[in-house]
Amino acid sequence: MSPRSATPVVLLSSLTLLLLLLLLLLLASPPVTAHASHHRLLPPAAVSGPAAPQAAGASCADVHVLLWRGNNEAYPGRQGKLVRAIQAALGGEAPAAAPFALPPASSSPSQPAPPRPLPRNLTCDYEDVVFDNARDAEYCGAVEAGRDAGRAQLAAYAARCPAARLVLAGYSQGAHALGDALGGTPAAAEPLVRGCRVSPRAGLDPAAAPGNRIAAALLFGDVRHAAGQPYDALAAARAHDGAFPRRGAALAGLNRFAPALRAWCEPADPVCAPGGPPHALRAQDHLGYFDRYADEAAAWVRDRLRGAAPATSGPAPERPRVAVAGSAGVLAGWLVWALVGWA
C-alpha cells in the first residue's frame, strides 16, 4: 500500500479513537469527594434514591451485603442497583419469619445441595467497604487498602451478628480487592498497573469464620478475571482473561470459594476481557453491568441462600457498539481504565 493510500486508514483509526475518548469522558464517574458512612440500610425496593445511613448499634440483619466499589466511584457506586435488587429478591425489610442457616456448600456448582424453603421476608442491609480509591490514588495501594478494610469490616459484622449470612460484591477495581480478600495475595504476586505490586496476605478460609459465613460473592468486570472458571455467568467470556488474570496460588486461593462465587464479565469488556473480540471492545460493556444483570445476580443470591442450583447465562444479546479495529482495541482498554478510573 502506498503512503498516500494508507493515509485514510490512519485518519479513520485516529477518528475512531477520538470518538471513543469523547464517549468515555461522558460516561466517566463523578469524582469521590468524601468517605461515606460504613453501614447503610437498604431502601424499600420501590425507592431508587440513596439509602439512609444505619444508626450506630443498629440491630443485625438476616443478610448483610458488603460492597467494594469501582475506582473513583461515590458510595455505593453503580452497585446501588444491585443491593436494591437483592432486597427485592429476598422479600423486603420485614423481619424474618424464623432463623435460617445456609446449607453446606456443594463441592461443585454443577452438583448443588437440594433447594429448601426460605423465610418469606428477610431483613437485609448493606455496608460500603471504606477505602481510598479515588482517581489519583496509587492502584496497588488502593487494592491493598480495599482488601484489608473489607476483611476487617467483614470480620467485625460477623462477630457482632453471628446469625447473619454475608453477601459480598465487587466491581472493577473493587472486584480485584474483593478477590484478593477472599483468595489472598501471594508473596510472588506479579506486577500490575505501572509495575506496582500488592503486598502479600493469606486468603480467608472457607471452612472457618468469617469465611464460612459467606453465602455468596459476586465479581463484576474484574481486572483479574481468569478464563475458564466454572463460576463465570456469561459463557462467552470464559475464553478471555482480564488485563492481569489470576494465576497459580492467587487463582487457587480464590477457587476455594468457587461454590459461593459468581462472576460477570462481558466478552467485549476492555477491562475484564481485553483479549476479547478485537474488532469490538465496548466501553459500555464495562459500565453497564448493573443495568443488565442486577436482577439476575439477585436471583442467584436468593437461590444460593436456598441451596438451589446456579443458572449459567448465555452470551449477552447484541446492541449498538463502539467498535475499535485491530491493535487499537488494546489502546481502547487503556483509555477506559484511564478515563473512567477502572470503573
DAZI-V720838 format. One record per pair of residues at least 12 apart in sequence whose C-alpha atoms are under 10 Angstrom apart, sorted by the first residue. I is the first residue (numbers start at 1). J is the second residue. If there is no record, write none. Layout:
# DAZI-V720838
i=I j=J
i=I j=J
This chain:
# DAZI-V720838
i=12 j=325
i=13 j=324
i=13 j=325
i=13 j=326
i=13 j=328
i=14 j=328
i=16 j=322
i=16 j=323
i=16 j=324
i=16 j=325
i=16 j=328
i=16 j=332
i=17 j=322
i=17 j=323
i=17 j=324
i=17 j=325
i=17 j=328
i=17 j=329
i=17 j=331
i=17 j=332
i=17 j=335
i=19 j=322
i=20 j=282
i=20 j=283
i=20 j=322
i=20 j=323
i=20 j=324
i=20 j=332
i=20 j=335
i=20 j=336
i=21 j=283
i=21 j=332
i=21 j=335
i=21 j=336
i=21 j=339
i=22 j=339
i=23 j=283
i=23 j=284
i=23 j=322
i=23 j=336
i=24 j=283
i=24 j=284
i=24 j=287
i=24 j=332
i=24 j=335
i=24 j=336
i=24 j=337
i=24 j=338
i=24 j=339
i=24 j=340
i=25 j=335
i=25 j=336
i=25 j=339
i=25 j=340
i=26 j=339
i=26 j=340
i=27 j=283
i=27 j=284
i=27 j=287
i=27 j=336
i=27 j=339
i=27 j=340
i=27 j=343
i=28 j=72
i=28 j=73
i=28 j=287
i=28 j=336
i=28 j=338
i=28 j=339
i=28 j=340
i=28 j=341
i=28 j=342
i=28 j=343
i=29 j=70
i=29 j=71
i=29 j=72
i=29 j=73
i=29 j=74
i=29 j=77
i=29 j=78
i=29 j=135
i=29 j=287
i=29 j=339
i=29 j=340
i=29 j=341
i=29 j=342
i=29 j=343
i=30 j=72
i=30 j=73
i=30 j=74
i=30 j=77
i=30 j=340
i=31 j=71
i=31 j=72
i=31 j=73
i=31 j=74
i=31 j=134
i=31 j=135
i=31 j=340
i=31 j=341
i=32 j=71
i=32 j=72
i=32 j=73
i=32 j=74
i=32 j=75
i=32 j=77
i=32 j=132
i=32 j=133
i=32 j=134
i=32 j=135
i=33 j=72
i=33 j=73
i=33 j=74
i=33 j=134
i=34 j=74
i=34 j=75
i=34 j=132
i=34 j=134
i=35 j=74
i=35 j=75
i=35 j=128
i=35 j=130
i=35 j=131
i=35 j=132
i=36 j=53
i=36 j=74
i=36 j=75
i=36 j=76
i=36 j=127
i=36 j=128
i=36 j=129
i=36 j=130
i=36 j=131
i=37 j=52
i=37 j=53
i=37 j=54
i=37 j=55
i=37 j=75
i=37 j=127
i=37 j=128
i=37 j=129
i=37 j=130
i=38 j=53
i=38 j=54
i=38 j=56
i=38 j=66
i=38 j=75
i=38 j=126
i=38 j=127
i=38 j=128
i=38 j=129
i=38 j=130
i=38 j=153
i=39 j=51
i=39 j=52
i=39 j=53
i=39 j=54
i=39 j=55
i=39 j=56
i=39 j=58
i=39 j=64
i=39 j=65
i=39 j=66
i=39 j=125
i=39 j=126
i=39 j=127
i=39 j=128
i=39 j=129
i=39 j=153
i=40 j=52
i=40 j=53
i=40 j=54
i=40 j=55
i=40 j=65
i=40 j=66
i=40 j=76
i=40 j=125
i=40 j=126
i=40 j=127
i=40 j=128
i=41 j=53
i=41 j=54
i=41 j=55
i=41 j=58
i=41 j=61
i=41 j=64
i=41 j=65
i=41 j=83
i=41 j=93
i=41 j=123
i=41 j=124
i=41 j=125
i=41 j=126
i=41 j=127
i=42 j=54
i=42 j=64
i=42 j=65
i=42 j=80
i=42 j=83
i=42 j=84
i=42 j=86
i=42 j=87
i=42 j=88
i=42 j=92
i=42 j=93
i=42 j=123
i=42 j=124
i=42 j=125
i=42 j=126
i=42 j=127
i=43 j=80
i=43 j=83
i=43 j=84
i=43 j=87
i=43 j=88
i=43 j=92
i=43 j=93
i=43 j=124
i=43 j=125
i=44 j=84
i=44 j=87
i=44 j=88
i=44 j=91
i=44 j=92
i=44 j=93
i=45 j=81
i=45 j=83
i=45 j=84
i=45 j=85
i=45 j=86
i=45 j=87
i=45 j=88
i=45 j=89
i=45 j=91
i=45 j=92
i=45 j=93
i=46 j=84
i=46 j=85
i=46 j=88
i=46 j=92
i=47 j=84
i=48 j=80
i=48 j=81
i=48 j=84
i=49 j=80
i=49 j=81
i=50 j=75
i=50 j=76
i=50 j=80
i=51 j=76
i=51 j=80
i=51 j=84
i=51 j=125
i=51 j=126
i=53 j=126
i=53 j=127
i=54 j=125
i=54 j=126
i=54 j=127
i=57 j=160
i=59 j=160
i=59 j=161
i=60 j=123
i=60 j=124
i=60 j=125
i=60 j=157
i=60 j=158
i=60 j=160
i=60 j=161
i=60 j=162
i=60 j=163
i=60 j=164
i=61 j=93
i=61 j=95
i=61 j=96
i=61 j=122
i=61 j=123
i=61 j=124
i=61 j=125
i=61 j=126
i=61 j=161
i=61 j=163
i=61 j=164
i=61 j=165
i=61 j=166
i=62 j=93
i=62 j=95
i=62 j=96
i=62 j=98
i=62 j=99
i=62 j=100
i=62 j=101
i=62 j=121
i=62 j=122
i=62 j=123
i=62 j=124
i=62 j=125
i=62 j=161
i=62 j=162
i=62 j=163
i=62 j=164
i=62 j=165
i=62 j=166
i=63 j=86
i=63 j=87
i=63 j=90
i=63 j=122
i=63 j=123
i=63 j=124
i=63 j=125
i=63 j=126
i=63 j=163
i=63 j=164
i=63 j=165
i=63 j=166
i=63 j=167
i=63 j=215
i=63 j=305
i=64 j=83
i=64 j=123
i=64 j=124
i=64 j=125
i=64 j=126
i=64 j=127
i=64 j=154
i=64 j=157
i=64 j=158
i=64 j=161
i=64 j=164
i=64 j=165
i=64 j=166
i=64 j=167
i=64 j=168
i=64 j=214
i=64 j=215
i=65 j=82
i=65 j=83
i=65 j=86
i=65 j=87
i=65 j=124
i=65 j=125
i=65 j=126
i=65 j=127
i=65 j=128
i=65 j=154
i=65 j=165
i=65 j=166
i=65 j=167
i=65 j=168
i=65 j=169
i=65 j=214
i=65 j=216
i=65 j=217
i=66 j=83
i=66 j=125
i=66 j=126
i=66 j=127
i=66 j=128
i=66 j=129
i=66 j=150
i=66 j=153
i=66 j=154
i=66 j=157
i=66 j=166
i=66 j=167
i=66 j=168
i=66 j=169
i=66 j=170
i=66 j=178
i=66 j=217
i=67 j=79
i=67 j=80
i=67 j=82
i=67 j=83
i=67 j=126
i=67 j=127
i=67 j=128
i=67 j=129
i=67 j=130
i=67 j=150
i=67 j=167
i=67 j=168
i=67 j=169
i=67 j=170
i=67 j=171
i=67 j=174
i=67 j=175
i=67 j=178
i=67 j=218
i=68 j=127
i=68 j=128
i=68 j=129
i=68 j=130
i=68 j=131
i=68 j=143
i=68 j=146
i=68 j=147
i=68 j=149
i=68 j=150
i=68 j=168
i=68 j=169
i=68 j=170
i=68 j=171
i=68 j=172
i=68 j=173
i=68 j=174
i=68 j=175
i=68 j=176
i=68 j=177
i=68 j=178
i=68 j=219
i=69 j=128
i=69 j=129
i=69 j=130
i=69 j=131
i=69 j=133
i=69 j=146
i=69 j=169
i=69 j=170
i=69 j=171
i=69 j=172
i=69 j=173
i=69 j=174
i=69 j=175
i=69 j=177
i=69 j=178
i=69 j=343
i=70 j=133
i=70 j=134
i=70 j=170
i=70 j=171
i=70 j=172
i=70 j=173
i=70 j=174
i=70 j=175
i=70 j=176
i=70 j=177
i=70 j=220
i=70 j=221
i=70 j=222
i=70 j=340
i=70 j=341
i=70 j=342
i=70 j=343
i=71 j=132
i=71 j=133
i=71 j=134
i=71 j=135
i=71 j=136
i=71 j=137
i=71 j=139
i=71 j=142
i=71 j=143
i=71 j=171
i=71 j=172
i=71 j=173
i=71 j=174
i=71 j=337
i=71 j=340
i=71 j=341
i=71 j=342
i=71 j=343
i=72 j=132
i=72 j=133
i=72 j=134
i=72 j=135
i=72 j=136
i=72 j=137
i=72 j=173
i=72 j=340
i=72 j=341
i=72 j=342
i=72 j=343
i=73 j=133
i=73 j=134
i=73 j=135
i=73 j=340
i=73 j=341
i=73 j=342
i=73 j=343
i=74 j=134
i=75 j=127
i=75 j=128
i=75 j=129
i=75 j=130
i=76 j=126
i=76 j=127
i=76 j=128
i=76 j=129
i=76 j=130
i=77 j=128
i=77 j=171
i=77 j=343
i=78 j=171
i=78 j=287
i=78 j=288
i=78 j=289
i=78 j=290
i=78 j=291
i=78 j=343
i=79 j=169
i=79 j=170
i=79 j=171
i=79 j=220
i=79 j=289
i=79 j=290
i=79 j=291
i=79 j=294
i=80 j=126
i=80 j=290
i=80 j=294
i=81 j=289
i=81 j=290
i=81 j=291
i=81 j=293
i=81 j=294
i=81 j=295
i=82 j=169
i=82 j=289
i=82 j=290
i=82 j=291
i=82 j=293
i=82 j=294
i=82 j=295
i=82 j=296
i=82 j=297
i=82 j=298
i=83 j=124
i=83 j=125
i=83 j=126
i=83 j=169
i=83 j=290
i=83 j=294
i=83 j=295
i=83 j=297
i=83 j=298
i=84 j=124
i=84 j=125
i=84 j=126
i=84 j=294
i=84 j=295
i=84 j=298
i=85 j=290
i=85 j=293
i=85 j=294
i=85 j=295
i=85 j=296
i=85 j=297
i=85 j=298
i=85 j=299
i=86 j=124
i=86 j=125
i=86 j=167
i=86 j=294
i=86 j=295
i=86 j=296
i=86 j=297
i=86 j=298
i=86 j=299
i=86 j=300
i=86 j=301
i=86 j=302
i=87 j=121
i=87 j=122
i=87 j=123
i=87 j=124
i=87 j=125
i=87 j=126
i=87 j=298
i=87 j=302
i=88 j=121
i=88 j=122
i=88 j=124
i=88 j=295
i=88 j=298
i=88 j=299
i=88 j=302
i=89 j=121
i=89 j=122
i=89 j=295
i=89 j=296
i=89 j=297
i=89 j=298
i=89 j=299
i=89 j=300
i=89 j=301
i=89 j=302
i=89 j=303
i=90 j=118
i=90 j=119
i=90 j=120
i=90 j=121
i=90 j=122
i=90 j=123
i=90 j=124
i=90 j=298
i=90 j=299
i=90 j=301
i=90 j=302
i=90 j=303
i=90 j=305
i=91 j=119
i=91 j=120
i=91 j=121
i=91 j=122
i=91 j=123
i=91 j=124
i=91 j=302
i=92 j=120
i=92 j=121
i=92 j=122
i=92 j=123
i=92 j=124
i=93 j=121
i=93 j=122
i=93 j=123
i=93 j=124
i=93 j=125
i=94 j=120
i=94 j=121
i=94 j=122
i=94 j=123
i=94 j=124
i=95 j=119
i=95 j=120
i=95 j=121
i=95 j=122
i=95 j=123
i=95 j=124
i=96 j=118
i=96 j=119
i=96 j=120
i=96 j=121
i=96 j=122
i=96 j=123
i=96 j=124
i=97 j=118
i=97 j=119
i=97 j=120
i=97 j=121
i=97 j=122
i=98 j=118
i=98 j=119
i=98 j=120
i=98 j=121
i=98 j=122
i=99 j=118
i=99 j=119
i=99 j=122
i=99 j=163
i=99 j=164
i=100 j=117
i=100 j=118
i=100 j=119
i=100 j=122
i=100 j=163
i=100 j=164
i=100 j=165
i=100 j=305
i=100 j=306
i=101 j=118
i=101 j=163
i=101 j=164
i=101 j=165
i=101 j=213
i=101 j=215
i=101 j=305
i=101 j=306
i=102 j=118
i=102 j=164
i=102 j=165
i=102 j=212
i=102 j=213
i=102 j=214
i=102 j=215
i=102 j=304
i=102 j=305
i=102 j=306
i=102 j=307
i=103 j=115
i=103 j=116
i=103 j=215
i=103 j=304
i=103 j=305
i=103 j=306
i=103 j=307
i=103 j=308
i=104 j=212
i=104 j=215
i=104 j=307
i=105 j=206
i=105 j=212
i=105 j=215
i=105 j=257
i=105 j=258
i=105 j=259
i=105 j=260
i=105 j=304
i=105 j=307
i=106 j=258
i=106 j=259
i=106 j=260
i=106 j=307
i=106 j=309
i=107 j=256
i=107 j=257
i=107 j=258
i=107 j=259
i=108 j=230
i=108 j=231
i=108 j=258
i=108 j=259
i=108 j=260
i=109 j=230
i=109 j=231
i=109 j=258
i=109 j=259
i=109 j=260
i=109 j=261
i=109 j=262
i=109 j=308
i=109 j=309
i=109 j=310
i=109 j=311
i=110 j=230
i=110 j=231
i=110 j=259
i=110 j=309
i=110 j=310
i=110 j=311
i=111 j=259
i=111 j=308
i=111 j=309
i=111 j=310
i=112 j=259
i=112 j=304
i=112 j=307
i=112 j=308
i=112 j=309
i=112 j=310
i=113 j=304
i=113 j=306
i=113 j=307
i=113 j=308
i=113 j=309
i=114 j=306
i=114 j=307
i=114 j=308
i=114 j=309
i=115 j=303
i=115 j=304
i=115 j=305
i=115 j=306
i=115 j=307
i=115 j=308
i=115 j=309
i=116 j=303
i=116 j=305
i=116 j=306
i=116 j=307
i=116 j=308
i=117 j=305
i=117 j=306
i=117 j=307
i=118 j=302
i=118 j=303
i=118 j=305
i=118 j=306
i=118 j=307
i=119 j=306
i=123 j=164
i=124 j=164
i=124 j=165
i=124 j=166
i=126 j=166
i=126 j=167
i=126 j=168
i=127 j=150
i=127 j=153
i=127 j=154
i=127 j=157
i=127 j=168
i=128 j=150
i=128 j=153
i=129 j=145
i=129 j=146
i=129 j=147
i=129 j=148
i=129 j=149
i=129 j=150
i=129 j=151
i=129 j=152
i=129 j=153
i=129 j=154
i=129 j=170
i=129 j=174
i=129 j=178
i=130 j=145
i=130 j=146
i=130 j=149
i=130 j=150
i=130 j=153
i=131 j=143
i=131 j=144
i=131 j=145
i=131 j=146
i=131 j=147
i=131 j=148
i=131 j=149
i=131 j=150
i=131 j=174
i=132 j=145
i=132 j=146
i=133 j=145
i=133 j=146
i=133 j=173
i=133 j=174
i=133 j=341
i=133 j=342
i=134 j=341
i=135 j=337
i=135 j=338
i=135 j=339
i=135 j=340
i=135 j=341
i=135 j=342
i=135 j=343
i=136 j=341
i=137 j=341
i=138 j=193
i=138 j=194
i=138 j=196
i=139 j=173
i=139 j=192
i=139 j=193
i=139 j=194
i=139 j=195
i=139 j=196
i=139 j=197
i=139 j=198
i=139 j=341
i=139 j=342
i=140 j=173
i=140 j=176
i=140 j=177
i=140 j=191
i=140 j=192
i=140 j=193
i=140 j=194
i=140 j=195
i=140 j=196
i=140 j=197
i=140 j=198
i=140 j=199
i=141 j=196
i=141 j=197
i=141 j=198
i=141 j=199
i=142 j=173
i=142 j=174
i=142 j=177
i=142 j=198
i=143 j=173
i=143 j=174
i=143 j=175
i=143 j=176
i=143 j=177
i=143 j=178
i=143 j=179
i=143 j=180
i=143 j=181
i=143 j=197
i=143 j=198
i=143 j=199
i=144 j=176
i=144 j=177
i=144 j=178
i=144 j=180
i=144 j=181
i=144 j=185
i=144 j=197
i=144 j=198
i=144 j=199
i=144 j=200
i=144 j=201
i=145 j=177
i=145 j=198
i=146 j=173
i=146 j=174
i=146 j=175
i=146 j=176
i=146 j=177
i=146 j=178
i=146 j=180
i=146 j=181
i=147 j=174
i=147 j=175
i=147 j=176
i=147 j=177
i=147 j=178
i=147 j=179
i=147 j=180
i=147 j=181
i=147 j=182
i=147 j=184
i=147 j=185
i=147 j=198
i=147 j=201
i=147 j=203
i=148 j=177
i=148 j=178
i=148 j=180
i=148 j=181
i=148 j=201
i=149 j=177
i=149 j=181
i=150 j=168
i=150 j=177
i=150 j=178
i=150 j=181
i=150 j=182
i=151 j=178
i=151 j=180
i=151 j=181
i=151 j=182
i=151 j=203
i=151 j=204
i=151 j=210
i=151 j=211
i=152 j=181
i=154 j=166
i=154 j=167
i=154 j=168
i=154 j=209
i=154 j=210
i=154 j=211
i=154 j=213
i=154 j=214
i=155 j=209
i=155 j=210
i=155 j=211
i=155 j=213
i=156 j=210
i=157 j=210
i=158 j=209
i=158 j=210
i=158 j=211
i=158 j=212
i=158 j=213
i=158 j=214
i=159 j=209
i=159 j=210
i=162 j=209
i=162 j=210
i=162 j=213
i=163 j=213
i=164 j=213
i=164 j=214
i=164 j=215
i=165 j=212
i=165 j=213
i=165 j=214
i=165 j=215
i=165 j=216
i=165 j=305
i=166 j=210
i=166 j=211
i=166 j=212
i=166 j=213
i=166 j=214
i=166 j=215
i=166 j=216
i=166 j=217
i=167 j=213
i=167 j=214
i=167 j=215
i=167 j=216
i=167 j=217
i=167 j=218
i=167 j=260
i=167 j=301
i=167 j=305
i=168 j=182
i=168 j=214
i=168 j=215
i=168 j=216
i=168 j=217
i=168 j=218
i=168 j=219
i=168 j=260
i=168 j=261
i=169 j=216
i=169 j=217
i=169 j=218
i=169 j=219
i=169 j=220
i=169 j=261
i=169 j=262
i=169 j=263
i=170 j=217
i=170 j=218
i=170 j=219
i=170 j=220
i=170 j=221
i=170 j=222
i=170 j=263
i=171 j=218
i=171 j=219
i=171 j=220
i=171 j=221
i=171 j=222
i=171 j=223
i=171 j=264
i=171 j=286
i=171 j=287
i=171 j=289
i=171 j=290
i=171 j=342
i=171 j=343
i=172 j=219
i=172 j=220
i=172 j=221
i=172 j=222
i=172 j=223
i=172 j=224
i=172 j=225
i=172 j=271
i=172 j=272
i=172 j=286
i=172 j=287
i=172 j=337
i=172 j=341
i=172 j=342
i=172 j=343
i=173 j=220
i=173 j=221
i=173 j=222
i=173 j=223
i=173 j=224
i=173 j=271
i=173 j=337
i=173 j=341
i=173 j=342
i=173 j=343
i=174 j=219
i=174 j=220
i=174 j=221
i=174 j=222
i=174 j=223
i=174 j=342
i=174 j=343
i=175 j=217
i=175 j=218
i=175 j=219
i=175 j=220
i=175 j=221
i=175 j=222
i=175 j=223
i=175 j=224
i=175 j=225
i=175 j=263
i=176 j=219
i=176 j=220
i=176 j=221
i=176 j=222
i=176 j=223
i=176 j=224
i=176 j=225
i=176 j=244
i=176 j=245
i=176 j=246
i=177 j=198
i=177 j=222
i=177 j=223
i=177 j=224
i=178 j=217
i=178 j=218
i=178 j=219
i=178 j=222
i=178 j=254
i=179 j=203
i=179 j=217
i=179 j=218
i=179 j=219
i=179 j=222
i=179 j=224
i=179 j=225
i=179 j=246
i=179 j=250
i=179 j=251
i=179 j=253
i=179 j=254
i=179 j=255
i=179 j=257
i=179 j=261
i=180 j=198
i=180 j=200
i=180 j=201
i=180 j=202
i=180 j=203
i=180 j=204
i=180 j=224
i=180 j=246
i=180 j=250
i=180 j=251
i=180 j=253
i=180 j=254
i=181 j=201
i=181 j=202
i=181 j=203
i=181 j=204
i=181 j=253
i=181 j=254
i=182 j=202
i=182 j=203
i=182 j=204
i=182 j=205
i=182 j=206
i=182 j=211
i=182 j=214
i=182 j=217
i=182 j=250
i=182 j=253
i=182 j=254
i=182 j=255
i=182 j=256
i=182 j=257
i=183 j=201
i=183 j=202
i=183 j=203
i=183 j=204
i=183 j=205
i=183 j=206
i=183 j=246
i=183 j=249
i=183 j=250
i=183 j=251
i=183 j=252
i=183 j=253
i=183 j=254
i=183 j=255
i=183 j=256
i=183 j=257
i=184 j=199
i=184 j=200
i=184 j=201
i=184 j=202
i=184 j=203
i=184 j=204
i=184 j=205
i=184 j=249
i=184 j=250
i=184 j=251
i=184 j=252
i=184 j=253
i=184 j=254
i=185 j=197
i=185 j=198
i=185 j=199
i=185 j=200
i=185 j=201
i=185 j=202
i=185 j=203
i=185 j=246
i=185 j=249
i=185 j=250
i=185 j=251
i=185 j=253
i=185 j=254
i=186 j=198
i=186 j=199
i=186 j=200
i=186 j=201
i=186 j=202
i=186 j=203
i=186 j=248
i=186 j=249
i=186 j=250
i=186 j=251
i=186 j=253
i=187 j=199
i=187 j=200
i=187 j=201
i=187 j=202
i=187 j=249
i=187 j=250
i=188 j=200
i=188 j=249
i=188 j=250
i=189 j=246
i=189 j=247
i=189 j=248
i=189 j=249
i=189 j=250
i=190 j=244
i=190 j=245
i=190 j=246
i=190 j=247
i=191 j=244
i=192 j=224
i=192 j=243
i=192 j=244
i=193 j=243
i=193 j=244
i=202 j=250
i=202 j=253
i=203 j=250
i=203 j=253
i=203 j=254
i=203 j=256
i=204 j=253
i=204 j=254
i=204 j=256
i=204 j=257
i=205 j=253
i=205 j=256
i=205 j=257
i=206 j=253
i=206 j=254
i=206 j=256
i=206 j=257
i=206 j=258
i=206 j=260
i=207 j=256
i=207 j=257
i=211 j=257
i=212 j=257
i=214 j=257
i=214 j=260
i=214 j=261
i=215 j=257
i=215 j=259
i=215 j=260
i=215 j=261
i=215 j=301
i=215 j=302
i=215 j=304
i=215 j=305
i=215 j=307
i=216 j=257
i=216 j=258
i=216 j=259
i=216 j=260
i=216 j=261
i=216 j=262
i=216 j=300
i=216 j=301
i=216 j=302
i=216 j=304
i=216 j=305
i=217 j=257
i=217 j=258
i=217 j=259
i=217 j=260
i=217 j=261
i=217 j=262
i=217 j=263
i=217 j=301
i=218 j=231
i=218 j=260
i=218 j=261
i=218 j=262
i=218 j=263
i=218 j=264
i=218 j=297
i=218 j=298
i=218 j=300
i=218 j=301
i=219 j=231
i=219 j=232
i=219 j=233
i=219 j=261
i=219 j=262
i=219 j=263
i=219 j=264
i=219 j=265
i=220 j=262
i=220 j=263
i=220 j=264
i=220 j=265
i=220 j=266
i=220 j=272
i=220 j=286
i=220 j=287
i=220 j=289
i=220 j=290
i=220 j=293
i=221 j=242
i=221 j=263
i=221 j=264
i=221 j=265
i=221 j=266
i=221 j=269
i=221 j=270
i=221 j=271
i=221 j=272
i=221 j=273
i=221 j=285
i=221 j=286
i=221 j=287
i=221 j=288
i=221 j=289
i=221 j=342
i=221 j=343
i=222 j=241
i=222 j=242
i=222 j=243
i=222 j=244
i=222 j=245
i=222 j=263
i=222 j=264
i=222 j=265
i=222 j=269
i=222 j=271
i=222 j=272
i=222 j=273
i=222 j=286
i=222 j=342
i=222 j=343
i=223 j=241
i=223 j=242
i=223 j=243
i=223 j=244
i=223 j=245
i=223 j=246
i=223 j=265
i=223 j=269
i=223 j=270
i=223 j=271
i=223 j=272
i=223 j=273
i=223 j=274
i=223 j=337
i=223 j=342
i=223 j=343
i=224 j=241
i=224 j=242
i=224 j=243
i=224 j=244
i=224 j=245
i=224 j=246
i=224 j=247
i=224 j=250
i=224 j=251
i=224 j=271
i=224 j=272
i=224 j=273
i=225 j=237
i=225 j=238
i=225 j=240
i=225 j=241
i=225 j=242
i=225 j=243
i=225 j=244
i=225 j=245
i=225 j=246
i=225 j=247
i=225 j=251
i=225 j=263
i=225 j=264
i=225 j=265
i=225 j=271
i=225 j=272
i=225 j=273
i=226 j=238
i=226 j=239
i=226 j=240
i=226 j=241
i=226 j=242
i=226 j=243
i=226 j=244
i=226 j=245
i=226 j=246
i=226 j=247
i=226 j=251
i=226 j=272
i=226 j=273
i=227 j=239
i=227 j=240
i=227 j=241
i=227 j=242
i=227 j=245
i=227 j=246
i=227 j=265
i=227 j=272
i=227 j=273
i=228 j=240
i=228 j=241
i=229 j=251
i=229 j=255
i=229 j=258
i=229 j=262
i=229 j=263
i=230 j=255
i=230 j=258
i=230 j=259
i=230 j=261
i=230 j=262
i=230 j=263
i=230 j=312
i=231 j=255
i=231 j=257
i=231 j=258
i=231 j=259
i=231 j=260
i=231 j=261
i=231 j=262
i=231 j=263
i=231 j=264
i=231 j=310
i=231 j=311
i=231 j=312
i=232 j=261
i=232 j=262
i=232 j=263
i=232 j=264
i=232 j=265
i=232 j=312
i=232 j=313
i=233 j=261
i=233 j=262
i=233 j=263
i=233 j=264
i=233 j=265
i=233 j=266
i=233 j=293
i=233 j=296
i=233 j=297
i=233 j=310
i=233 j=311
i=233 j=312
i=233 j=313
i=233 j=314
i=233 j=315
i=234 j=262
i=234 j=263
i=234 j=264
i=234 j=265
i=234 j=266
i=234 j=267
i=234 j=312
i=234 j=313
i=234 j=314
i=234 j=315
i=234 j=316
i=235 j=264
i=235 j=265
i=235 j=266
i=235 j=267
i=235 j=312
i=235 j=313
i=235 j=314
i=235 j=315
i=235 j=316
i=236 j=265
i=236 j=266
i=236 j=267
i=236 j=268
i=236 j=276
i=236 j=313
i=236 j=314
i=236 j=315
i=236 j=316
i=237 j=263
i=237 j=264
i=237 j=265
i=237 j=266
i=237 j=267
i=237 j=268
i=237 j=269
i=237 j=272
i=237 j=273
i=237 j=275
i=237 j=276
i=237 j=314
i=237 j=315
i=237 j=316
i=238 j=265
i=238 j=266
i=238 j=267
i=238 j=273
i=239 j=267
i=239 j=273
i=239 j=275
i=239 j=276
i=240 j=265
i=240 j=266
i=240 j=267
i=240 j=268
i=240 j=269
i=240 j=272
i=240 j=273
i=240 j=274
i=240 j=275
i=240 j=276
i=240 j=277
i=241 j=265
i=241 j=267
i=241 j=271
i=241 j=272
i=241 j=273
i=241 j=274
i=241 j=275
i=241 j=276
i=242 j=265
i=242 j=269
i=242 j=270
i=242 j=271
i=242 j=272
i=242 j=273
i=242 j=274
i=242 j=275
i=242 j=276
i=243 j=270
i=243 j=271
i=243 j=272
i=243 j=273
i=243 j=274
i=243 j=275
i=243 j=330
i=243 j=333
i=243 j=334
i=244 j=271
i=244 j=272
i=244 j=273
i=244 j=274
i=245 j=272
i=245 j=273
i=259 j=304
i=259 j=310
i=260 j=301
i=260 j=304
i=260 j=305
i=260 j=310
i=261 j=301
i=261 j=304
i=261 j=310
i=262 j=297
i=262 j=300
i=262 j=301
i=262 j=310
i=262 j=312
i=263 j=297
i=264 j=289
i=264 j=293
i=264 j=297
i=264 j=313
i=265 j=285
i=265 j=286
i=265 j=289
i=266 j=281
i=266 j=282
i=266 j=284
i=266 j=285
i=266 j=286
i=266 j=288
i=266 j=289
i=266 j=315
i=266 j=316
i=267 j=280
i=267 j=281
i=267 j=282
i=267 j=285
i=267 j=286
i=267 j=315
i=267 j=316
i=268 j=280
i=268 j=281
i=268 j=282
i=268 j=283
i=268 j=284
i=268 j=285
i=268 j=286
i=268 j=321
i=268 j=323
i=268 j=329
i=269 j=281
i=269 j=282
i=269 j=283
i=269 j=284
i=269 j=285
i=269 j=286
i=269 j=287
i=269 j=288
i=269 j=333
i=269 j=336
i=270 j=282
i=270 j=283
i=270 j=284
i=270 j=285
i=270 j=286
i=270 j=329
i=270 j=330
i=270 j=331
i=270 j=332
i=270 j=333
i=270 j=334
i=270 j=335
i=270 j=336
i=270 j=337
i=271 j=283
i=271 j=285
i=271 j=286
i=271 j=330
i=271 j=332
i=271 j=333
i=271 j=334
i=271 j=336
i=271 j=337
i=271 j=342
i=271 j=343
i=272 j=286
i=272 j=333
i=273 j=286
i=273 j=333
i=274 j=329
i=274 j=330
i=274 j=331
i=274 j=332
i=274 j=333
i=274 j=334
i=275 j=329
i=275 j=330
i=275 j=333
i=276 j=329
i=276 j=330
i=277 j=323
i=277 j=324
i=277 j=325
i=277 j=326
i=277 j=329
i=278 j=323
i=278 j=324
i=278 j=325
i=278 j=326
i=278 j=327
i=278 j=328
i=278 j=329
i=278 j=330
i=279 j=322
i=279 j=323
i=279 j=324
i=279 j=325
i=279 j=326
i=279 j=327
i=279 j=328
i=279 j=329
i=280 j=321
i=280 j=322
i=280 j=323
i=280 j=324
i=280 j=325
i=280 j=326
i=280 j=329
i=280 j=332
i=281 j=321
i=281 j=322
i=281 j=323
i=281 j=324
i=281 j=325
i=281 j=328
i=281 j=329
i=281 j=330
i=281 j=332
i=281 j=333
i=282 j=320
i=282 j=321
i=282 j=322
i=282 j=323
i=282 j=324
i=282 j=329
i=282 j=332
i=282 j=333
i=282 j=336
i=283 j=321
i=283 j=322
i=283 j=323
i=283 j=332
i=283 j=333
i=283 j=335
i=283 j=336
i=283 j=337
i=283 j=340
i=283 j=343
i=284 j=320
i=284 j=321
i=284 j=322
i=284 j=336
i=285 j=316
i=285 j=321
i=285 j=322
i=286 j=336
i=286 j=340
i=286 j=342
i=286 j=343
i=287 j=336
i=287 j=340
i=287 j=342
i=287 j=343
i=292 j=316
i=296 j=311
i=296 j=313
i=297 j=310
i=299 j=311
i=300 j=312
